[in-house]
Amino acid sequence: MKKSNLIIDKSMAFAVRIVNLYKYLKENHSEYVLSKQLLRSGTSIGANVREAVQAQSPADFKAKMYIALKEAAESAYWIELLEKTKYLTEKQSDSILSDCNELIKILSSITKTLKEKNS
């Protein structure tokens, strides 16, 4: 039986939402530039988390988690920009931004714990 991991599960679910949002923006709004940036950063979160799980050292794990956190922060930026430029409604933005902010909180907690362990 596969063991569940909160950050892996949530980052994968977020990536799926981002891919679907990218398709929606491309097909319904013909928006390619901002959505492509969001696609890259939003799917990178989970990829870096997965890499961290397979890290070769504690330093490698820490570096990958920090990258995942930075990608989550960047994703929040693109989501906010898409709302401010009217590609997303406030309701659409709030929904996916809520998931993004949850990832940011989890990743912030992980990286804070890592920083405290190394102090």
C-alpha positions in Angstrom: 0.0 0.0 0.0 1.3 3.4 -1.0 2.0 5.7 2.0 0.3 9.2 1.7 2.4 12.3 2.0 0.6 15.6 2.4 2.9 17.9 0.5 3.3 15.4 -2.4 -0.5 14.9 -2.6 -1.3 18.5 -2.4 1.3 19.6 -4.9 0.1 17.0 -7.4 -3.5 18.1 -7.0 -2.4 21.7 -7.4 -0.5 20.8 -10.6 -3.6 19.1 -12.0 -5.6 22.3 -11.3 -2.9 24.4 -13.0 -2.8 22.2 -16.1 -6.6 22.5 -16.4 -6.5 26.2 -15.8 -3.9 26.6 -18.5 -6.1 24.6 -21.0 -9.1 26.8 -20.0 -7.2 30.1 -20.5 -5.8 28.9 -23.8 -9.0 27.6 -25.2 -11.5 30.2 -23.8 -9.4 33.4 -23.7 -6.6 32.7 -26.2 -4.2 33.7 -23.4 -0.8 32.1 -23.9 1.9 34.1 -22.2 0.8 34.5 -18.6 -0.8 31.1 -18.5 2.4 29.5 -19.7 4.3 31.2 -16.9 1.8 29.9 -14.4 1.9 26.4 -16.0 5.7 26.3 -15.5 5.8 27.5 -12.0 2.6 25.7 -10.8 3.7 22.3 -12.0 7.3 22.9 -10.8 6.2 22.9 -7.2 5.4 19.2 -7.2 8.3 18.3 -9.3 10.7 19.9 -6.8 8.9 18.2 -3.9 9.3 14.9 -5.6 13.0 15.6 -6.2 13.4 16.5 -2.6 12.0 13.2 -1.5 14.7 11.5 -3.5 17.4 13.9 -2.4 21.0 12.7 -2.2 21.7 14.7 1.0 20.0 16.8 3.6 21.3 19.9 1.8 19.8 18.7 -1.5 16.5 18.1 0.3 16.5 21.6 1.7 17.5 23.2 -1.6 14.6 21.5 -3.4 12.1 22.5 -0.8 13.2 26.1 -1.0 12.8 26.0 -4.8 9.3 24.5 -4.4 8.4 27.4 -2.0 9.8 30.0 -4.4 7.8 28.4 -7.3 4.6 28.5 -5.1 5.1 32.2 -4.4 5.7 32.8 -8.1 2.5 30.9 -8.9 0.5 33.1 -6.5 1.8 36.2 -8.4 0.7 34.8 -11.8 -2.8 33.9 -10.4 -3.2 37.4 -8.9 -2.1 39.0 -12.2 -4.5 36.9 -14.2 -7.3 38.1 -12.0 -6.2 41.8 -12.1 -6.1 41.5 -15.9 -9.6 40.0 -16.0 -8.6 36.6 -17.4 -9.9 35.1 -14.1 -12.9 36.1 -12.1 -12.4 36.8 -8.4 -14.1 33.6 -7.6 -11.8 31.5 -9.9 -8.8 33.3 -8.6 -9.8 32.9 -4.9 -10.3 29.2 -5.3 -7.0 28.3 -6.9 -5.1 31.0 -4.8 -6.4 29.3 -1.7 -4.8 26.1 -2.7 -1.6 27.9 -3.6 -1.5 29.7 -0.3 -2.0 26.4 1.5 1.1 25.0 -0.3 3.0 28.1 0.6 2.1 27.6 4.3 3.1 23.9 4.3 6.4 24.6 2.4 7.2 27.6 4.7 6.7 25.3 7.7 9.0 22.6 6.2 11.7 25.1 5.3 11.4 26.8 8.7 11.9 23.5 10.5 14.9 22.7 8.3 16.4 26.1 9.1 15.9 25.6 12.8 17.5 22.1 12.7 20.6 23.6 11.1 20.9 26.6 13.5 
